[in-house]
Amino acid sequence: MSKYKYEIILYWSKEDETFIAEVPELPGCAADGVTYGEAIANVEVIIQEWIETAKKLGRPVPKPKGRLVFA
């Protein structure tokens, strides 16, 4: 399970014929993958890169809203 607690919206893009994973709390943060699992794995890398880039640029990193709770 990911160490990040950001909401991820995952959907199939018929136009691109791939799964798209978007992170609404991190503007512009999205990835794709041929499979559901690949899209999730790819977006986790992009989340890390998004956070690292924001910190380097001195920009704020939003805290996860915590709407999703895992037991």
N, CA, C and O atoms as a GROMACS GRO file, in nm:
protein
  284
    1MET      N    1   0.084  -0.118   0.000
    1MET     CA    2   0.000   0.000   0.000
    1MET      C    3   0.088   0.124   0.000
    1MET      O    4   0.194   0.127   0.062
    2SER      N    5   0.044   0.224  -0.070
    2SER     CA    6   0.120   0.348  -0.083
    2SER      C    7   0.134   0.421   0.050
    2SER      O    8   0.046   0.413   0.136
    3LYS      N    9   0.246   0.492   0.065
    3LYS     CA   10   0.263   0.573   0.185
    3LYS      C   11   0.189   0.706   0.171
    3LYS      O   12   0.175   0.780   0.268
    4TYR      N   13   0.142   0.734   0.051
    4TYR     CA   14   0.068   0.859   0.027
    4TYR      C   15  -0.080   0.834   0.046
    4TYR      O   16  -0.133   0.729   0.010
    5LYS      N   17  -0.147   0.933   0.103
    5LYS     CA   18  -0.289   0.919   0.132
    5LYS      C   19  -0.374   1.014   0.049
    5LYS      O   20  -0.484   1.053   0.090
    6TYR      N   21  -0.324   1.049  -0.068
    6TYR     CA   22  -0.400   1.136  -0.157
    6TYR      C   23  -0.504   1.055  -0.232
    6TYR      O   24  -0.482   0.938  -0.266
    7GLU      N   25  -0.617   1.118  -0.258
    7GLU     CA   26  -0.722   1.054  -0.336
    7GLU      C   27  -0.672   1.038  -0.480
    7GLU      O   28  -0.612   1.130  -0.536
    8ILE      N   29  -0.696   0.923  -0.538
    8ILE     CA   30  -0.660   0.896  -0.678
    8ILE      C   31  -0.788   0.859  -0.752
    8ILE      O   32  -0.863   0.771  -0.710
    9ILE      N   33  -0.811   0.927  -0.861
    9ILE     CA   34  -0.925   0.896  -0.947
    9ILE      C   35  -0.869   0.815  -1.064
    9ILE      O   36  -0.780   0.861  -1.136
   10LEU      N   37  -0.923   0.697  -1.082
   10LEU     CA   38  -0.875   0.607  -1.186
   10LEU      C   39  -0.988   0.579  -1.284
   10LEU      O   40  -1.098   0.542  -1.244
   11TYR      N   41  -0.960   0.596  -1.412
   11TYR     CA   42  -1.064   0.570  -1.511
   11TYR      C   43  -1.002   0.521  -1.641
   11TYR      O   44  -0.883   0.542  -1.666
   12TRP      N   45  -1.083   0.458  -1.722
   12TRP     CA   46  -1.040   0.408  -1.852
   12TRP      C   47  -1.063   0.518  -1.955
   12TRP      O   48  -1.172   0.575  -1.963
   13SER      N   49  -0.961   0.548  -2.034
   13SER     CA   50  -0.972   0.643  -2.144
   13SER      C   51  -0.989   0.564  -2.273
   13SER      O   52  -0.895   0.503  -2.323
   14LYS      N   53  -1.110   0.567  -2.326
   14LYS     CA   54  -1.136   0.496  -2.451
   14LYS      C   55  -1.054   0.558  -2.564
   14LYS      O   56  -1.003   0.487  -2.651
   15GLU      N   57  -1.042   0.691  -2.562
   15GLU     CA   58  -0.967   0.762  -2.665
   15GLU      C   59  -0.820   0.720  -2.668
   15GLU      O   60  -0.763   0.697  -2.774
   16ASP      N   61  -0.759   0.709  -2.549
   16ASP     CA   62  -0.617   0.673  -2.539
   16ASP      C   63  -0.595   0.523  -2.523
   16ASP      O   64  -0.483   0.475  -2.534
   17GLU      N   65  -0.703   0.450  -2.496
   17GLU     CA   66  -0.697   0.305  -2.470
   17GLU      C   67  -0.598   0.272  -2.359
   17GLU      O   68  -0.511   0.186  -2.373
   18THR      N   69  -0.615   0.342  -2.248
   18THR     CA   70  -0.528   0.321  -2.132
   18THR      C   71  -0.602   0.367  -2.006
   18THR      O   72  -0.699   0.441  -2.013
   19PHE      N   73  -0.554   0.322  -1.890
   19PHE     CA   74  -0.608   0.370  -1.764
   19PHE      C   75  -0.538   0.501  -1.729
   19PHE      O   76  -0.418   0.515  -1.749
   20ILE      N   77  -0.614   0.596  -1.678
   20ILE     CA   78  -0.561   0.725  -1.634
   20ILE      C   79  -0.582   0.735  -1.484
   20ILE      O   80  -0.691   0.707  -1.433
   21ALA      N   81  -0.477   0.774  -1.412
   21ALA     CA   82  -0.486   0.795  -1.267
   21ALA      C   83  -0.454   0.942  -1.240
   21ALA      O   84  -0.346   0.990  -1.273
   22GLU      N   85  -0.550   1.013  -1.182
   22GLU     CA   86  -0.533   1.155  -1.150
   22GLU      C   87  -0.538   1.177  -1.000
   22GLU      O   88  -0.609   1.107  -0.929
   23VAL      N   89  -0.462   1.275  -0.953
   23VAL     CA   90  -0.458   1.311  -0.812
   23VAL      C   91  -0.511   1.454  -0.801
   23VAL      O   92  -0.434   1.549  -0.818
   24PRO      N   93  -0.640   1.471  -0.774
   24PRO     CA   94  -0.702   1.604  -0.776
   24PRO      C   95  -0.639   1.705  -0.679
   24PRO      O   96  -0.640   1.824  -0.706
   25GLU      N   97  -0.586   1.658  -0.567
   25GLU     CA   98  -0.529   1.750  -0.467
   25GLU      C   99  -0.393   1.805  -0.509
   25GLU      O  100  -0.345   1.903  -0.451
   26LEU      N  101  -0.330   1.744  -0.610
   26LEU     CA  102  -0.200   1.789  -0.660
   26LEU      C  103  -0.218   1.829  -0.807
   26LEU      O  104  -0.212   1.743  -0.895
   27PRO      N  105  -0.240   1.957  -0.833
   27PRO     CA  106  -0.270   2.002  -0.968
   27PRO      C  107  -0.170   1.952  -1.073
   27PRO      O  108  -0.048   1.965  -1.057
   28GLY      N  109  -0.225   1.894  -1.179
   28GLY     CA  110  -0.142   1.844  -1.288
   28GLY      C  111  -0.080   1.708  -1.264
   28GLY      O  112  -0.006   1.658  -1.349
   29CYS      N  113  -0.108   1.649  -1.150
   29CYS     CA  114  -0.047   1.520  -1.114
   29CYS      C  115  -0.134   1.407  -1.169
   29CYS      O  116  -0.245   1.383  -1.122
   30ALA      N  117  -0.081   1.338  -1.270
   30ALA     CA  118  -0.154   1.229  -1.333
   30ALA      C  119  -0.055   1.135  -1.401
   30ALA      O  120   0.058   1.173  -1.432
   31ALA      N  121  -0.100   1.013  -1.423
   31ALA     CA  122  -0.018   0.914  -1.493
   31ALA      C  123  -0.112   0.818  -1.563
   31ALA      O  124  -0.233   0.818  -1.539
   32ASP      N  125  -0.055   0.736  -1.649
   32ASP     CA  126  -0.138   0.637  -1.716
   32ASP      C  127  -0.071   0.501  -1.709
   32ASP      O  128   0.042   0.488  -1.662
   33GLY      N  129  -0.143   0.400  -1.756
   33GLY     CA  130  -0.090   0.265  -1.758
   33GLY      C  131  -0.180   0.175  -1.839
   33GLY      O  132  -0.300   0.200  -1.853
   34VAL      N  133  -0.122   0.070  -1.892
   34VAL     CA  134  -0.197  -0.026  -1.973
   34VAL      C  135  -0.295  -0.104  -1.884
   34VAL      O  136  -0.402  -0.143  -1.929
   35THR      N  137  -0.256  -0.126  -1.759
   35THR     CA  138  -0.343  -0.196  -1.664
   35THR      C  139  -0.374  -0.104  -1.547
   35THR      O  140  -0.310  -0.001  -1.527
   36TYR      N  141  -0.474  -0.144  -1.471
   36TYR     CA  142  -0.513  -0.072  -1.350
   36TYR      C  143  -0.392  -0.059  -1.257
   36TYR      O  144  -0.360   0.051  -1.210
   37GLY      N  145  -0.326  -0.170  -1.231
   37GLY     CA  146  -0.211  -0.172  -1.140
   37GLY      C  147  -0.096  -0.087  -1.189
   37GLY      O  148  -0.029  -0.020  -1.110
   38GLU      N  149  -0.072  -0.089  -1.319
   38GLU     CA  150   0.038  -0.010  -1.375
   38GLU      C  151   0.008   0.140  -1.360
   38GLU      O  152   0.099   0.218  -1.330
   39ALA      N  153  -0.115   0.180  -1.382
   39ALA     CA  154  -0.152   0.321  -1.367
   39ALA      C  155  -0.132   0.367  -1.222
   39ALA      O  156  -0.083   0.477  -1.199
   40ILE      N  157  -0.170   0.283  -1.126
   40ILE     CA  158  -0.152   0.317  -0.985
   40ILE      C  159  -0.003   0.325  -0.951
   40ILE      O  160   0.041   0.420  -0.886
   41ALA      N  161   0.075   0.229  -0.995
   41ALA     CA  162   0.219   0.230  -0.968
   41ALA      C  163   0.284   0.353  -1.029
   41ALA      O  164   0.369   0.417  -0.967
   42ASN      N  165   0.245   0.387  -1.151
   42ASN     CA  166   0.302   0.504  -1.218
   42ASN      C  167   0.265   0.634  -1.147
   42ASN      O  168   0.349   0.723  -1.134
   43VAL      N  169   0.141   0.645  -1.102
   43VAL     CA  170   0.100   0.770  -1.037
   43VAL      C  171   0.168   0.784  -0.900
   43VAL      O  172   0.191   0.897  -0.856
   44GLU      N  173   0.200   0.676  -0.834
   44GLU     CA  174   0.272   0.686  -0.707
   44GLU      C  175   0.411   0.746  -0.728
   44GLU      O  176   0.459   0.822  -0.645
   45VAL      N  177   0.475   0.711  -0.838
   45VAL     CA  178   0.605   0.772  -0.872
   45VAL      C  179   0.586   0.920  -0.900
   45VAL      O  180   0.666   1.003  -0.855
   46ILE      N  181   0.482   0.954  -0.974
   46ILE     CA  182   0.457   1.093  -1.009
   46ILE      C  183   0.421   1.176  -0.886
   46ILE      O  184   0.459   1.292  -0.877
   47ILE      N  185   0.349   1.118  -0.791
   47ILE     CA  186   0.319   1.188  -0.666
   47ILE      C  187   0.449   1.226  -0.596
   47ILE      O  188   0.466   1.340  -0.553
   48GLN      N  189   0.540   1.132  -0.584
   48GLN     CA  190   0.669   1.158  -0.519
   48GLN      C  191   0.744   1.269  -0.592
   48GLN      O  192   0.798   1.360  -0.529
   49GLU      N  193   0.749   1.261  -0.724
   49GLU     CA  194   0.817   1.364  -0.803
   49GLU      C  195   0.750   1.499  -0.789
   49GLU      O  196   0.818   1.602  -0.784
   50TRP      N  197   0.617   1.501  -0.784
   50TRP     CA  198   0.542   1.626  -0.769
   50TRP      C  199   0.580   1.692  -0.636
   50TRP      O  200   0.607   1.812  -0.631
   51ILE      N  201   0.581   1.612  -0.529
   51ILE     CA  202   0.615   1.664  -0.396
   51ILE      C  203   0.759   1.714  -0.392
   51ILE      O  204   0.785   1.824  -0.342
   52GLU      N  205   0.853   1.637  -0.445
   52GLU     CA  206   0.993   1.678  -0.447
   52GLU      C  207   1.012   1.808  -0.524
   52GLU      O  208   1.086   1.897  -0.480
   53THR      N  209   0.946   1.821  -0.638
   53THR     CA  210   0.958   1.942  -0.720
   53THR      C  211   0.899   2.062  -0.647
   53THR      O  212   0.960   2.169  -0.646
   54ALA      N  213   0.783   2.045  -0.586
   54ALA     CA  214   0.721   2.155  -0.513
   54ALA      C  215   0.813   2.203  -0.400
   54ALA      O  216   0.828   2.323  -0.380
   55LYS      N  217   0.873   2.111  -0.328
   55LYS     CA  218   0.964   2.149  -0.219
   55LYS      C  219   1.085   2.223  -0.271
   55LYS      O  220   1.127   2.323  -0.212
   56LYS      N  221   1.144   2.176  -0.382
   56LYS     CA  222   1.260   2.243  -0.440
   56LYS      C  223   1.227   2.385  -0.484
   56LYS      O  224   1.312   2.474  -0.476
   57LEU      N  225   1.105   2.406  -0.531
   57LEU     CA  226   1.062   2.537  -0.578
   57LEU      C  227   1.005   2.623  -0.466
   57LEU      O  228   0.966   2.738  -0.489
   58GLY      N  229   1.002   2.570  -0.345
   58GLY     CA  230   0.949   2.645  -0.230
   58GLY      C  231   0.798   2.662  -0.233
   58GLY      O  232   0.744   2.755  -0.173
   59ARG      N  233   0.731   2.573  -0.302
   59ARG     CA  234   0.585   2.580  -0.310
   59ARG      C  235   0.523   2.489  -0.203
   59ARG      O  236   0.582   2.389  -0.163
   60PRO      N  237   0.403   2.525  -0.159
   60PRO     CA  238   0.338   2.442  -0.057
   60PRO      C  239   0.296   2.306  -0.111
   60PRO      O  240   0.259   2.292  -0.228
   61VAL      N  241   0.302   2.206  -0.024
   61VAL     CA  242   0.256   2.072  -0.058
   61VAL      C  243   0.127   2.049   0.022
   61VAL      O  244   0.131   2.044   0.145
   62PRO      N  245   0.014   2.035  -0.046
   62PRO     CA  246  -0.112   2.015   0.027
   62PRO      C  247  -0.110   1.888   0.110
   62PRO      O  248  -0.057   1.785   0.067
   63LYS      N  249  -0.167   1.896   0.228
   63LYS     CA  250  -0.184   1.776   0.309
   63LYS      C  251  -0.303   1.699   0.254
   63LYS      O  252  -0.401   1.759   0.210
   64PRO      N  253  -0.294   1.567   0.254
   64PRO     CA  254  -0.409   1.488   0.208
   64PRO      C  255  -0.533   1.521   0.291
   64PRO      O  256  -0.525   1.540   0.412
   65LYS      N  257  -0.647   1.528   0.224
   65LYS     CA  258  -0.772   1.561   0.293
   65LYS      C  259  -0.820   1.448   0.382
   65LYS      O  260  -0.899   1.470   0.474
   66GLY      N  261  -0.772   1.328   0.357
   66GLY     CA  262  -0.808   1.216   0.444
   66GLY      C  263  -0.949   1.167   0.429
   66GLY      O  264  -1.007   1.113   0.523
   67ARG      N  265  -1.006   1.185   0.311
   67ARG     CA  266  -1.143   1.136   0.290
   67ARG      C  267  -1.148   0.986   0.281
   67ARG      O  268  -1.251   0.925   0.308
   68LEU      N  269  -1.037   0.925   0.242
   68LEU     CA  270  -1.031   0.780   0.231
   68LEU      C  271  -0.962   0.722   0.354
   68LEU      O  272  -0.851   0.763   0.388
   69VAL      N  273  -1.028   0.629   0.420
   69VAL     CA  274  -0.972   0.570   0.541
   69VAL      C  275  -0.956   0.420   0.518
   69VAL      O  276  -1.050   0.353   0.476
   70PHE      N  277  -0.839   0.369   0.547
   70PHE     CA  278  -0.812   0.226   0.531
   70PHE      C  279  -0.806   0.162   0.670
   70PHE      O  280  -0.739   0.212   0.760
   71ALA      N  281  -0.875   0.052   0.683
   71ALA     CA  282  -0.877  -0.018   0.812
   71ALA      C  283  -0.760  -0.112   0.823
   71ALA      O  284  -0.745  -0.180   0.925
   0.00000   0.00000   0.00000
